[in-house]
Amino acid sequence: MAVAEQKTETQQHIVQARARIAAKKRMETAGKVGRYIAVVVIVFISLAPLYWTFATSVKNGLEINQSPPTIFPQQFDFSNYVQVLTNSTFFLPTLRNSTIIAAVTTVLALLFGILCAYALGRMKFRGKPIVLATVLSVQMFPFIALIGPLFVLFTGPLYLYNTYWALIISDLVLNIPLVVWFLTSFFRDLPPDLEEAARIDGASRLKALWYVIMPLTAPGIFSSAILSFIAVWNDFLFGLNLTSDESAQPVTVGITRFNSEHVVAYGQLAAAAIIVTIPLVIIVLFLQRRIVSGLTAGAVKG
């Protein structure tokens, strides 16, 4: 009897263990399915507006105004893109303006931001926390609160209204703190031995920064460039209030001209939005490759 009871208990333990293993596998499967569903939902929510914009851009006027609207275009009509690129007198000039403003602002933000972040992350001086807090406090101001003072400044003492520099300076005010905050942690986490070795070999601080520190922080620098460029490219508030025509107006403001007093050219507006999005996609993909190469180079040199 004892042997039989022991076998029964052993079988029960085996059954319970198998049940626990099966329950664990079911939970893991349910978790995987839940994650996949969450990814699909997030991707759908993120891409649905972009898809609808593209679908609207390749529809003709009759299909755009059709009710109920068609989810998939009945036929692809690229006339909206042709009209935006050839017939519009303001789209290409404003696109050029955005390219110049975003490129110059990104370069200047990186130049000043790298120097400031290096000083805050690698050097010791009194009041460093106060300086960092002051730089970052600029991000606390609502952008709309800066429009009035900047408008008065650029229409009075500086006379930069409706010029590239009006937007570049305004965007620098907001992008330099972003670059400083992002890069300070990169510079602070690097071991000091690398820089000290360069200083012993006779390199100045600027040479040590250029030849030693910056290659190791390339991922952070390119990430800062991405964030800065996107922020400037998507700017609408400064462009709307500090410019008046296509001589300096960014494309985010220029595409609003497709809305006339009596008619809204939805097809051309959607086509212009897709064209404006393409440079961001290309630049982000290009900089992502540079980030990977920077991570590899930093790992080897470290």
N, C-alpha and C positions, 0 to 999 in steps of 0.2 A: 504493500500500500504506500509506503513512504517513497519508494522509487517511482511509482505511478504519479503520486502527487508532485514529486520534484519535476518529472517530465512535463506535467501539465503546467506548472508554474513557469518552467523554461519556455514552453511554447507560448504562453501568455506574454512573457517578456519579449519574445521575438516578434509576436504580432504587434505589441505596443510600439516596439522600436520601428518596425516597418511602417506603422501608422504615422509615427512622428516624422519619419523620413518623407513619406508621401505628402503629409501636410506641409512640411517645409518646402518640398518641391512645388506644391501648388501655390504657396505664398510667393515663392521666387518667380514662378511663371506669371502669377497675377501682377506682381510688381513690374516685371518686364513689359507686360501688356499695357499696364497703366502708364509707364514711361513712354512707350511708343505712341499711345493715344495722346498723351500730353504734348509730345513733340509734333505730332500731326496737327493738333489743334492750334498750337502756337505758330507753326509755319503757315497754316491756312490764314490765321488772323493777320499775320505779318505781310503775307504776299497778296492777299485778296485786294487791298486798295491798289497795289502796283499793277496787278493783272487787270483790274477794271479800268485803270487809266490807259493801259496799253490797248485793251479791247476797244475803248472809246476812240482812241487815236486812229485806229484802222477801220472805223466804220464811216459810211457816208452820212450826209445830213439827214436823209430820211430814216435810216436805221437808228441813228442816235436819238431822234425824237419819237421813235416808235414806242407805243404803250400797249402791253407791258414790254419792258426792255428785253432785248435778247442777251442771254448770258454769253453765248459764243457768237462771234461775228459771222454773218451769213456769207460775206465775201470780204476779202482783204482789200482795202482801198487806202493807198499811201499818198493820196493827194493832199492830205492835211500836212504831212511832212514837207512835201514840195512847196506848199503855200507858205509854211513857216520859214523855210530856208531861202526861198526866192522872192516871194511877194512882200514879206514883212520888211519894213524899213528900220525897225528898231531891235529885232531879236538878235541878230548877229552882232551889232555893236554892243548891246548889253551883255551878251555872252563873252565878248572879248574883255569888257570891263571887269566882269566877275573873275575871269582867269587872271588878269593882271593884279587885281586887288588881293585875291586869295593867295597868289604865289608870293607877292612882295610881303604881305602880312605874315605869312607862315615863315619865311626866311628871317624876317626881323624878329618875330616872336621867339624863334629858336636861338638867334644870336644873343639877344638880351636875356632870354630865359635860361640858357645854358650857363652864362656867366654868373647870373644871380644864384641859380641853383647850386653851382659849384661852390660859390662863396658860403652859402648857407649850409651845405652838406659837408664840406671838407675843411673849412677854416674856423678858427675860434676867435670870437670877438664879442665885446659887450653888447647886450641888447639884441642878440640874434633872434631869440623867440619873438621879441616885439616886431622886428623887421619882417619876419615870416608871417606873423599874424596880421600886420598891416597890409602886406601884399595880398594875402588871401582874403582880407576883408572886402576887397573890391568886388569879389564874386557875390557878396551879400546884397549889394545894391540891385534893385530892380532896374532892368535895362531902360525902361520907359522914363525913369527918374533922371537918367543921364542925357536924354534928348534935349531938354530945354537948355541946360548950361552949354552943351556942345554946340547947339544951334547959335546961341549968342556969341560963343567964342569964334566960330568959323565965319560968322557974318560981320564981326566987328574987328577985334584986334588982328586976327590972323588972315581973314578974308580967304578962307579955303572952301567955302560953300560950293557945292557942285563940282568938286575935284576929287581925284583919286585919293589925295592925302587926307581929306576929311574922313573918308571911310577907313583908310589904313590906320590912322591914329586912333579912331574910335574902336576899331576891332583889336588893336594892340592893347588897349586898356583892359579888355576882357580876356585876351588870349595869353598874354604874358603871365598873369597869375596862374592860369591853368598849366602852362609849361613848367613854371617854377615848382608848383606843388607836385607835379608828376615826376620831375627829374630829381628833386631833392632827395627822395628816398633811394633812388638809384645810386647817386653819388655817395650818400652816407653809408650804404651797405658795402661798398667796395673796401677791401683790405688796404690799409695805409702803406703797407710795405712796397707795393708796386710804384706808387708815386714817390716814395722816399728813395727808392733805387734810382728812379729817373733823375731826381734832384741831386743825388750824390754824383751821378755821371755828368752833371753840369747843365741839365735842362732847367729852364725857367718854369714858373708855374703855368704859363700859357702853353709852352711846349709839352709839359707833362699832361696838361688837359687835352691837347690836340692829339698827341701820339699815344697816350696811355689810357686816359680816363674815357675819352669819347668812343674809341673802338669797343671798349668793354661795356659801355652803356648804349650801344647802337640800338638794341631793341626798344629801350625807353625813348630814345630820340626819335626814332621813326614812328613809334606810337603817338608821341606828342605831335609830330608833324601831321599824322592822320587826323587827330582830334582837332587841331588848330585849323587845318584846311577845310574840314567839313563844317566847322562852326562859322568860318568866314563865308564859305560858299553858300550856306543856307541863310545867311543874314538877310532879313527883310526890314527890320525896324529902322536901322541906321540908314539903309539905302533909300527908304521911303521918305525920311525926314531931312536928310542932309544932301539930297540931290534933287534936281528938277527936270532933267532931260537925259537923253541917251548918251550924252558926252561923258558922264561918269556913273550913270545909273546901273546897278547890278541887274542880272538877269532875273532874279527873284521878283524884282519890282517890274521889270520889263514885260514879263509874261502876263501881268494883270491888264495890259493894254488890249488883250484880245477880248476883253469885256467892254463892249461899247454901250452907249446909252440905251439902245433898244434891243440889241441882239448880243447873246453870249455865244461866241464861237467855241463850243465845247470840244469839237474835234481838234481844232488848232491849239487850243489850250492844253489838251491832253498830250498832243504830239510834242509841244514845247516842253512840257514837264518831263516826258520820257527823254528827250534830247539833253535836258539839263542834268538828269540823273546819270546818264551814261559816263561822263567824265569822272564822277565820284566812284563809280563801280570800277572803272579801269585803274584809277589811281590807288584805290584801296587794295586791289589785287596786286598791283605792282609793289606797294610798300609792304604787303604781307610777305612777299618773297624776300624782300630785303630784311625784314625782321627775323626770318628764319636764318638767313645767312649771318646776320649779326649775332644771334644766339650761338651759332656754331663757332664763329670767330672768337667771341668772348670766352667760350668754354675752353678753346684751345690755348688762348693766351693766358687765361687764368691758371 
